[in-house]
Amino acid sequence: MGNKKAKIPKAKEPIKVRFKKLANGNKSIYLDYYKDGKREYEFLKLYLIPEVTSANKEANIETLRLANAIKAKRIVELQNNVHGFSNGGTRSNVNVIDYIKALAEKKRILAGGGNRTIALNYLAFLKRVIEYSGEKTTFKQIDKTYCLGFIEYLKTAENHNIKRGQKVTISEGTVVDYTRKLIAVINNAISDEIINYNPFNQIKSENKPKRTKTEIIYLTIDEVKMLENTACLSGVVKQCFLFSCYTGLRFSDVQSLTWGQLQKDNNGGTFINYIQKKTKKQEYLPIPQKAIEFFPDKADAKDADKVFYLPSTTYTNLQLKTWAALAGLKKHLTFHIARHTYATTLLSLGAGIETISKNLGHSDIKTTQYHYAAIENKLQREAVNLFDKLDI
């Protein structure tokens, strides 16, 4: 179990999506393979149509998404064959490192290509596996003892992002995340018939790392008003933070918001039609008139132009800290506090947890309940206590 570091080579795509223009103006989509020095083609019977209307454009987006999903599946099949991951029985001698690389590449492509966070997280996890058991680790080695040892290793593993000379271990959240990734890798390997069982099923729940639930920090309505009435050295930081308090948008989504994503519904209300940076999901978020007050003047800006031009994250956080001090707030302001403020304000105003979950863009309502259950219970208790004030 050495402590050696390894560089992860950037994976090259062995399959590319190509297009062939047809006489009717459509484009036929096919896959271009290059393996063993030969080029092969697979026509998918999928077609792009001229983008005459917005509906045509949306149809093409879905078609491309399907084409890339097929491409990702073919890449994994190809890499499985190269590394011996065939679906013909147990292959416990398969190299774990190669398998994780292939899995990360599949997730990167399914997410739309590029330096996608989910793939980068898997590659960061991969480095920890290499540090723990080396580059020649096979699935045959992964048993209950291996898994327990990996957990113990993570608890004392050094955080490589800290400056040299400072020894700091990785966070509790990272320990949980990497443990879950190992479980996910093993489950994928079971699906690929590489191994027959997941040794984590033999480990007691109390021996698996868990996140310590922390108290949700948020602003009260009065505290938000205090900030509204206090000048900030950066006007755009103030605009964006308050906009987030009234919409629940993450920093990354506020930062990438364009004028074209602001649309009107049938009742004249404003909603944001956007794709979440974190989840890559399409969202439709209605926003109150109060949030619109924090928009800058559009002037002659185009639909593709950003609404807000925020400074760097470091500078933004510095401005938030100074602004909070000027307003007399002792809370450490972050954009995630603005997001929590949005959720807790809606709860206090009587909105249901299902609606709040949808507005926050959570893919699972359990995430919303996990974060805000205590606040919801508190509000329920306060509501019930109103009966004690009745003169009956």
Helices and strands as residue ranges (DSSP letters): E 15-21, E 27-35, E 38-48, H 54-83, H 96-110, H 117-133, G 139-141, H 144-156, H 172-191, G 199-202, G 205-207, H 221-228, H 235-247, H 251-256, G 259-261, E 262-264, E 270-275, E 282-287, H 289-292, H 313-327, H 335-348, H 353-360, H 365-385, G 386-389
